[in-house]
Amino acid sequence: MRAISSPNAPQPIGPYSQAVESGNFVFCSGQVAIVPDSGKLLDGDVREQTEQVL
């Protein structure tokens, strides 16, 4: 397993990894669709929020 961290992503609140790679999989959790310019939650459907998170 390898922890993945990007300086371009908001830092997690708490002791979380942004993502963890294990074999051919990447696991992430606690991701929130925040709009960087406003700091507010993206007002969109699940598809739009998923695109913002990823």
mmCIF file of the N, C-alpha and C atoms, coordinates in Angstrom:
data_MODEL
# 
_entry.id   MODEL 
# 
loop_
_atom_site.group_PDB 
_atom_site.id 
_atom_site.type_symbol 
_atom_site.label_atom_id 
_atom_site.label_alt_id 
_atom_site.label_comp_id 
_atom_site.label_asym_id 
_atom_site.label_entity_id 
_atom_site.label_seq_id 
_atom_site.pdbx_PDB_ins_code 
_atom_site.Cartn_x 
_atom_site.Cartn_y 
_atom_site.Cartn_z 
_atom_site.occupancy 
_atom_site.B_iso_or_equiv 
_atom_site.pdbx_formal_charge 
_atom_site.auth_seq_id 
_atom_site.auth_comp_id 
_atom_site.auth_asym_id 
_atom_site.auth_atom_id 
_atom_site.pdbx_PDB_model_num 
ATOM 1   N N  . MET A 1 1  ? 0.837   -1.184 0.000   1.00 0.00 ? 1  MET A N  1 
ATOM 2   C CA . MET A 1 1  ? 0.000   0.000  0.000   1.00 0.00 ? 1  MET A CA 1 
ATOM 3   C C  . MET A 1 1  ? 0.879   1.243  0.000   1.00 0.00 ? 1  MET A C  1 
ATOM 4   N N  . ARG A 1 2  ? 0.340   2.288  -0.634  1.00 0.00 ? 2  ARG A N  1 
ATOM 5   C CA . ARG A 1 2  ? 1.066   3.556  -0.706  1.00 0.00 ? 2  ARG A CA 1 
ATOM 6   C C  . ARG A 1 2  ? 0.074   4.691  -0.515  1.00 0.00 ? 2  ARG A C  1 
ATOM 7   N N  . ALA A 1 3  ? 0.365   5.572  0.422   1.00 0.00 ? 3  ALA A N  1 
ATOM 8   C CA . ALA A 1 3  ? -0.478  6.753  0.636   1.00 0.00 ? 3  ALA A CA 1 
ATOM 9   C C  . ALA A 1 3  ? -0.214  7.757  -0.480  1.00 0.00 ? 3  ALA A C  1 
ATOM 10  N N  . ILE A 1 4  ? -1.281  8.388  -0.958  1.00 0.00 ? 4  ILE A N  1 
ATOM 11  C CA . ILE A 1 4  ? -1.186  9.387  -2.021  1.00 0.00 ? 4  ILE A CA 1 
ATOM 12  C C  . ILE A 1 4  ? -1.592  10.735 -1.438  1.00 0.00 ? 4  ILE A C  1 
ATOM 13  N N  . SER A 1 5  ? -0.778  11.748 -1.711  1.00 0.00 ? 5  SER A N  1 
ATOM 14  C CA . SER A 1 5  ? -1.055  13.085 -1.210  1.00 0.00 ? 5  SER A CA 1 
ATOM 15  C C  . SER A 1 5  ? -0.661  14.099 -2.271  1.00 0.00 ? 5  SER A C  1 
ATOM 16  N N  . SER A 1 6  ? -1.491  15.116 -2.460  1.00 0.00 ? 6  SER A N  1 
ATOM 17  C CA . SER A 1 6  ? -1.202  16.169 -3.433  1.00 0.00 ? 6  SER A CA 1 
ATOM 18  C C  . SER A 1 6  ? -1.215  17.523 -2.736  1.00 0.00 ? 6  SER A C  1 
ATOM 19  N N  . PRO A 1 7  ? -0.205  18.347 -2.978  1.00 0.00 ? 7  PRO A N  1 
ATOM 20  C CA . PRO A 1 7  ? -0.217  19.691 -2.400  1.00 0.00 ? 7  PRO A CA 1 
ATOM 21  C C  . PRO A 1 7  ? -1.282  20.582 -3.045  1.00 0.00 ? 7  PRO A C  1 
ATOM 22  N N  . ASN A 1 8  ? -1.847  20.143 -4.182  1.00 0.00 ? 8  ASN A N  1 
ATOM 23  C CA . ASN A 1 8  ? -2.873  20.921 -4.879  1.00 0.00 ? 8  ASN A CA 1 
ATOM 24  C C  . ASN A 1 8  ? -4.272  20.674 -4.332  1.00 0.00 ? 8  ASN A C  1 
ATOM 25  N N  . ALA A 1 9  ? -4.419  19.669 -3.491  1.00 0.00 ? 9  ALA A N  1 
ATOM 26  C CA . ALA A 1 9  ? -5.725  19.345 -2.912  1.00 0.00 ? 9  ALA A CA 1 
ATOM 27  C C  . ALA A 1 9  ? -5.808  19.933 -1.508  1.00 0.00 ? 9  ALA A C  1 
ATOM 28  N N  . PRO A 1 10 ? -7.014  20.252 -1.066  1.00 0.00 ? 10 PRO A N  1 
ATOM 29  C CA . PRO A 1 10 ? -7.159  20.723 0.314   1.00 0.00 ? 10 PRO A CA 1 
ATOM 30  C C  . PRO A 1 10 ? -6.641  19.670 1.291   1.00 0.00 ? 10 PRO A C  1 
ATOM 31  N N  . GLN A 1 11 ? -6.004  20.115 2.337   1.00 0.00 ? 11 GLN A N  1 
ATOM 32  C CA . GLN A 1 11 ? -5.490  19.180 3.329   1.00 0.00 ? 11 GLN A CA 1 
ATOM 33  C C  . GLN A 1 11 ? -6.647  18.586 4.129   1.00 0.00 ? 11 GLN A C  1 
ATOM 34  N N  . PRO A 1 12 ? -6.560  17.305 4.450   1.00 0.00 ? 12 PRO A N  1 
ATOM 35  C CA . PRO A 1 12 ? -7.646  16.680 5.212   1.00 0.00 ? 12 PRO A CA 1 
ATOM 36  C C  . PRO A 1 12 ? -7.726  17.241 6.626   1.00 0.00 ? 12 PRO A C  1 
ATOM 37  N N  . ILE A 1 13 ? -8.924  17.224 7.148   1.00 0.00 ? 13 ILE A N  1 
ATOM 38  C CA . ILE A 1 13 ? -9.135  17.618 8.542   1.00 0.00 ? 13 ILE A CA 1 
ATOM 39  C C  . ILE A 1 13 ? -9.128  16.327 9.342   1.00 0.00 ? 13 ILE A C  1 
ATOM 40  N N  . GLY A 1 14 ? -8.063  16.077 10.021  1.00 0.00 ? 14 GLY A N  1 
ATOM 41  C CA . GLY A 1 14 ? -7.928  14.829 10.765  1.00 0.00 ? 14 GLY A CA 1 
ATOM 42  C C  . GLY A 1 14 ? -6.838  13.961 10.158  1.00 0.00 ? 14 GLY A C  1 
ATOM 43  N N  . PRO A 1 15 ? -6.634  12.796 10.746  1.00 0.00 ? 15 PRO A N  1 
ATOM 44  C CA . PRO A 1 15 ? -5.534  11.919 10.338  1.00 0.00 ? 15 PRO A CA 1 
ATOM 45  C C  . PRO A 1 15 ? -5.901  11.025 9.152   1.00 0.00 ? 15 PRO A C  1 
ATOM 46  N N  . TYR A 1 16 ? -6.258  11.624 8.026   1.00 0.00 ? 16 TYR A N  1 
ATOM 47  C CA . TYR A 1 16 ? -6.700  10.863 6.860   1.00 0.00 ? 16 TYR A CA 1 
ATOM 48  C C  . TYR A 1 16 ? -5.696  10.999 5.726   1.00 0.00 ? 16 TYR A C  1 
ATOM 49  N N  . SER A 1 17 ? -5.598  9.970  4.916   1.00 0.00 ? 17 SER A N  1 
ATOM 50  C CA . SER A 1 17 ? -4.863  10.060 3.661   1.00 0.00 ? 17 SER A CA 1 
ATOM 51  C C  . SER A 1 17 ? -5.829  10.555 2.602   1.00 0.00 ? 17 SER A C  1 
ATOM 52  N N  . GLN A 1 18 ? -5.341  11.335 1.654   1.00 0.00 ? 18 GLN A N  1 
ATOM 53  C CA . GLN A 1 18 ? -6.205  11.761 0.554   1.00 0.00 ? 18 GLN A CA 1 
ATOM 54  C C  . GLN A 1 18 ? -6.626  10.550 -0.269  1.00 0.00 ? 18 GLN A C  1 
ATOM 55  N N  . ALA A 1 19 ? -5.712  9.611  -0.431  1.00 0.00 ? 19 ALA A N  1 
ATOM 56  C CA . ALA A 1 19 ? -6.008  8.366  -1.128  1.00 0.00 ? 19 ALA A CA 1 
ATOM 57  C C  . ALA A 1 19 ? -4.945  7.344  -0.754  1.00 0.00 ? 19 ALA A C  1 
ATOM 58  N N  . VAL A 1 20 ? -5.273  6.085  -0.989  1.00 0.00 ? 20 VAL A N  1 
ATOM 59  C CA . VAL A 1 20 ? -4.333  4.995  -0.754  1.00 0.00 ? 20 VAL A CA 1 
ATOM 60  C C  . VAL A 1 20 ? -4.359  4.093  -1.978  1.00 0.00 ? 20 VAL A C  1 
ATOM 61  N N  . GLU A 1 21 ? -3.183  3.783  -2.498  1.00 0.00 ? 21 GLU A N  1 
ATOM 62  C CA . GLU A 1 21 ? -3.071  2.871  -3.634  1.00 0.00 ? 21 GLU A CA 1 
ATOM 63  C C  . GLU A 1 21 ? -2.699  1.494  -3.108  1.00 0.00 ? 21 GLU A C  1 
ATOM 64  N N  . SER A 1 22 ? -3.407  0.488  -3.579  1.00 0.00 ? 22 SER A N  1 
ATOM 65  C CA . SER A 1 22 ? -3.119  -0.893 -3.211  1.00 0.00 ? 22 SER A CA 1 
ATOM 66  C C  . SER A 1 22 ? -3.301  -1.747 -4.455  1.00 0.00 ? 22 SER A C  1 
ATOM 67  N N  . GLY A 1 23 ? -2.208  -2.253 -4.987  1.00 0.00 ? 23 GLY A N  1 
ATOM 68  C CA . GLY A 1 23 ? -2.281  -3.016 -6.230  1.00 0.00 ? 23 GLY A CA 1 
ATOM 69  C C  . GLY A 1 23 ? -2.780  -2.124 -7.354  1.00 0.00 ? 23 GLY A C  1 
ATOM 70  N N  . ASN A 1 24 ? -3.837  -2.572 -8.030  1.00 0.00 ? 24 ASN A N  1 
ATOM 71  C CA . ASN A 1 24 ? -4.413  -1.802 -9.137  1.00 0.00 ? 24 ASN A CA 1 
ATOM 72  C C  . ASN A 1 24 ? -5.579  -0.928 -8.702  1.00 0.00 ? 24 ASN A C  1 
ATOM 73  N N  . PHE A 1 25 ? -5.747  -0.745 -7.409  1.00 0.00 ? 25 PHE A N  1 
ATOM 74  C CA . PHE A 1 25 ? -6.878  0.018  -6.888  1.00 0.00 ? 25 PHE A CA 1 
ATOM 75  C C  . PHE A 1 25 ? -6.402  1.291  -6.200  1.00 0.00 ? 25 PHE A C  1 
ATOM 76  N N  . VAL A 1 26 ? -7.242  2.322  -6.262  1.00 0.00 ? 26 VAL A N  1 
ATOM 77  C CA . VAL A 1 26 ? -7.025  3.547  -5.496  1.00 0.00 ? 26 VAL A CA 1 
ATOM 78  C C  . VAL A 1 26 ? -8.277  3.770  -4.661  1.00 0.00 ? 26 VAL A C  1 
ATOM 79  N N  . PHE A 1 27 ? -8.099  3.878  -3.351  1.00 0.00 ? 27 PHE A N  1 
ATOM 80  C CA . PHE A 1 27 ? -9.209  4.073  -2.423  1.00 0.00 ? 27 PHE A CA 1 
ATOM 81  C C  . PHE A 1 27 ? -9.156  5.496  -1.878  1.00 0.00 ? 27 PHE A C  1 
ATOM 82  N N  . CYS A 1 28 ? -10.307 6.145  -1.864  1.00 0.00 ? 28 CYS A N  1 
ATOM 83  C CA . CYS A 1 28 ? -10.378 7.473  -1.271  1.00 0.00 ? 28 CYS A CA 1 
ATOM 84  C C  . CYS A 1 28 ? -11.658 7.563  -0.449  1.00 0.00 ? 28 CYS A C  1 
ATOM 85  N N  . SER A 1 29 ? -11.640 8.442  0.536   1.00 0.00 ? 29 SER A N  1 
ATOM 86  C CA . SER A 1 29 ? -12.831 8.631  1.370   1.00 0.00 ? 29 SER A CA 1 
ATOM 87  C C  . SER A 1 29 ? -12.807 10.035 1.941   1.00 0.00 ? 29 SER A C  1 
ATOM 88  N N  . GLY A 1 30 ? -13.970 10.470 2.364   1.00 0.00 ? 30 GLY A N  1 
ATOM 89  C CA . GLY A 1 30 ? -14.054 11.780 2.988   1.00 0.00 ? 30 GLY A CA 1 
ATOM 90  C C  . GLY A 1 30 ? -13.871 12.938 2.027   1.00 0.00 ? 30 GLY A C  1 
ATOM 91  N N  . GLN A 1 31 ? -14.021 12.679 0.736   1.00 0.00 ? 31 GLN A N  1 
ATOM 92  C CA . GLN A 1 31 ? -13.866 13.739 -0.259  1.00 0.00 ? 31 GLN A CA 1 
ATOM 93  C C  . GLN A 1 31 ? -15.171 14.522 -0.359  1.00 0.00 ? 31 GLN A C  1 
ATOM 94  N N  . VAL A 1 32 ? -15.073 15.832 -0.394  1.00 0.00 ? 32 VAL A N  1 
ATOM 95  C CA . VAL A 1 32 ? -16.245 16.698 -0.444  1.00 0.00 ? 32 VAL A CA 1 
ATOM 96  C C  . VAL A 1 32 ? -16.105 17.620 -1.658  1.00 0.00 ? 32 VAL A C  1 
ATOM 97  N N  . ALA A 1 33 ? -17.198 17.813 -2.376  1.00 0.00 ? 33 ALA A N  1 
ATOM 98  C CA . ALA A 1 33 ? -17.190 18.624 -3.600  1.00 0.00 ? 33 ALA A CA 1 
ATOM 99  C C  . ALA A 1 33 ? -17.196 20.113 -3.264  1.00 0.00 ? 33 ALA A C  1 
ATOM 100 N N  . ILE A 1 34 ? -16.057 20.607 -2.808  1.00 0.00 ? 34 ILE A N  1 
ATOM 101 C CA . ILE A 1 34 ? -15.906 22.020 -2.461  1.00 0.00 ? 34 ILE A CA 1 
ATOM 102 C C  . ILE A 1 34 ? -15.396 22.786 -3.682  1.00 0.00 ? 34 ILE A C  1 
ATOM 103 N N  . VAL A 1 35 ? -15.995 23.930 -3.955  1.00 0.00 ? 35 VAL A N  1 
ATOM 104 C CA . VAL A 1 35 ? -15.530 24.806 -5.037  1.00 0.00 ? 35 VAL A CA 1 
ATOM 105 C C  . VAL A 1 35 ? -14.370 25.632 -4.477  1.00 0.00 ? 35 VAL A C  1 
ATOM 106 N N  . PRO A 1 36 ? -13.158 25.467 -5.021  1.00 0.00 ? 36 PRO A N  1 
ATOM 107 C CA . PRO A 1 36 ? -11.989 26.141 -4.444  1.00 0.00 ? 36 PRO A CA 1 
ATOM 108 C C  . PRO A 1 36 ? -12.118 27.658 -4.336  1.00 0.00 ? 36 PRO A C  1 
ATOM 109 N N  . ASP A 1 37 ? -12.707 28.306 -5.338  1.00 0.00 ? 37 ASP A N  1 
ATOM 110 C CA . ASP A 1 37 ? -12.788 29.772 -5.329  1.00 0.00 ? 37 ASP A CA 1 
ATOM 111 C C  . ASP A 1 37 ? -13.677 30.316 -4.220  1.00 0.00 ? 37 ASP A C  1 
ATOM 112 N N  . SER A 1 38 ? -14.761 29.589 -3.919  1.00 0.00 ? 38 SER A N  1 
ATOM 113 C CA . SER A 1 38 ? -15.711 30.084 -2.918  1.00 0.00 ? 38 SER A CA 1 
ATOM 114 C C  . SER A 1 38 ? -15.604 29.364 -1.578  1.00 0.00 ? 38 SER A C  1 
ATOM 115 N N  . GLY A 1 39 ? -15.038 28.149 -1.585  1.00 0.00 ? 39 GLY A N  1 
ATOM 116 C CA . GLY A 1 39 ? -14.981 27.360 -0.362  1.00 0.00 ? 39 GLY A CA 1 
ATOM 117 C C  . GLY A 1 39 ? -16.324 26.750 0.007   1.00 0.00 ? 39 GLY A C  1 
ATOM 118 N N  . LYS A 1 40 ? -17.286 26.832 -0.910  1.00 0.00 ? 40 LYS A N  1 
ATOM 119 C CA . LYS A 1 40 ? -18.631 26.309 -0.638  1.00 0.00 ? 40 LYS A CA 1 
ATOM 120 C C  . LYS A 1 40 ? -18.841 24.976 -1.343  1.00 0.00 ? 40 LYS A C  1 
ATOM 121 N N  . LEU A 1 41 ? -19.792 24.210 -0.832  1.00 0.00 ? 41 LEU A N  1 
ATOM 122 C CA . LEU A 1 41 ? -20.151 22.930 -1.415  1.00 0.00 ? 41 LEU A CA 1 
ATOM 123 C C  . LEU A 1 41 ? -20.770 23.149 -2.790  1.00 0.00 ? 41 LEU A C  1 
ATOM 124 N N  . LEU A 1 42 ? -20.339 22.360 -3.768  1.00 0.00 ? 42 LEU A N  1 
ATOM 125 C CA . LEU A 1 42 ? -20.889 22.448 -5.118  1.00 0.00 ? 42 LEU A CA 1 
ATOM 126 C C  . LEU A 1 42 ? -22.369 22.106 -5.085  1.00 0.00 ? 42 LEU A C  1 
ATOM 127 N N  . ASP A 1 43 ? -23.180 22.956 -5.675  1.00 0.00 ? 43 ASP A N  1 
ATOM 128 C CA . ASP A 1 43 ? -24.620 22.726 -5.745  1.00 0.00 ? 43 ASP A CA 1 
ATOM 129 C C  . ASP A 1 43 ? -24.911 22.012 -7.056  1.00 0.00 ? 43 ASP A C  1 
ATOM 130 N N  . GLY A 1 44 ? -24.881 20.688 -7.024  1.00 0.00 ? 44 GLY A N  1 
ATOM 131 C CA . GLY A 1 44 ? -25.106 19.914 -8.237  1.00 0.00 ? 44 GLY A CA 1 
ATOM 132 C C  . GLY A 1 44 ? -25.545 18.509 -7.891  1.00 0.00 ? 44 GLY A C  1 
ATOM 133 N N  . ASP A 1 45 ? -25.826 17.733 -8.937  1.00 0.00 ? 45 ASP A N  1 
ATOM 134 C CA . ASP A 1 45 ? -26.240 16.349 -8.708  1.00 0.00 ? 45 ASP A CA 1 
ATOM 135 C C  . ASP A 1 45 ? -25.017 15.487 -8.395  1.00 0.00 ? 45 ASP A C  1 
ATOM 136 N N  . VAL A 1 46 ? -25.241 14.207 -8.164  1.00 0.00 ? 46 VAL A N  1 
ATOM 137 C CA . VAL A 1 46 ? -24.160 13.316 -7.743  1.00 0.00 ? 46 VAL A CA 1 
ATOM 138 C C  . VAL A 1 46 ? -23.066 13.227 -8.812  1.00 0.00 ? 46 VAL A C  1 
ATOM 139 N N  . ARG A 1 47 ? -23.437 13.287 -10.076 1.00 0.00 ? 47 ARG A N  1 
ATOM 140 C CA . ARG A 1 47 ? -22.436 13.230 -11.142 1.00 0.00 ? 47 ARG A CA 1 
ATOM 141 C C  . ARG A 1 47 ? -21.528 14.463 -11.097 1.00 0.00 ? 47 ARG A C  1 
ATOM 142 N N  . GLU A 1 48 ? -22.105 15.640 -10.982 1.00 0.00 ? 48 GLU A N  1 
ATOM 143 C CA . GLU A 1 48 ? -21.317 16.875 -10.931 1.00 0.00 ? 48 GLU A CA 1 
ATOM 144 C C  . GLU A 1 48 ? -20.421 16.907 -9.695  1.00 0.00 ? 48 GLU A C  1 
ATOM 145 N N  . GLN A 1 49 ? -20.950 16.447 -8.559  1.00 0.00 ? 49 GLN A N  1 
ATOM 146 C CA . GLN A 1 49 ? -20.153 16.430 -7.335  1.00 0.00 ? 49 GLN A CA 1 
ATOM 147 C C  . GLN A 1 49 ? -19.002 15.432 -7.449  1.00 0.00 ? 49 GLN A C  1 
ATOM 148 N N  . THR A 1 50 ? -19.251 14.276 -8.074  1.00 0.00 ? 50 THR A N  1 
ATOM 149 C CA . THR A 1 50 ? -18.190 13.283 -8.264  1.00 0.00 ? 50 THR A CA 1 
ATOM 150 C C  . THR A 1 50 ? -17.089 13.842 -9.149  1.00 0.00 ? 50 THR A C  1 
ATOM 151 N N  . GLU A 1 51 ? -17.457 14.513 -10.229 1.00 0.00 ? 51 GLU A N  1 
ATOM 152 C CA . GLU A 1 51 ? -16.457 15.123 -11.113 1.00 0.00 ? 51 GLU A CA 1 
ATOM 153 C C  . GLU A 1 51 ? -15.633 16.168 -10.366 1.00 0.00 ? 51 GLU A C  1 
ATOM 154 N N  . GLN A 1 52 ? -16.262 16.960 -9.505  1.00 0.00 ? 52 GLN A N  1 
ATOM 155 C CA . GLN A 1 52 ? -15.548 17.980 -8.732  1.00 0.00 ? 52 GLN A CA 1 
ATOM 156 C C  . GLN A 1 52 ? -14.556 17.323 -7.773  1.00 0.00 ? 52 GLN A C  1 
ATOM 157 N N  . VAL A 1 53 ? -14.974 16.264 -7.130  1.00 0.00 ? 53 VAL A N  1 
ATOM 158 C CA . VAL A 1 53 ? -14.116 15.572 -6.162  1.00 0.00 ? 53 VAL A CA 1 
ATOM 159 C C  . VAL A 1 53 ? -12.905 14.957 -6.853  1.00 0.00 ? 53 VAL A C  1 
ATOM 160 N N  . LEU A 1 54 ? -13.140 14.316 -7.988  1.00 0.00 ? 54 LEU A N  1 
ATOM 161 C CA . LEU A 1 54 ? -12.045 13.627 -8.672  1.00 0.00 ? 54 LEU A CA 1 
ATOM 162 C C  . LEU A 1 54 ? -11.195 14.590 -9.479  1.00 0.00 ? 54 LEU A C  1 
# 
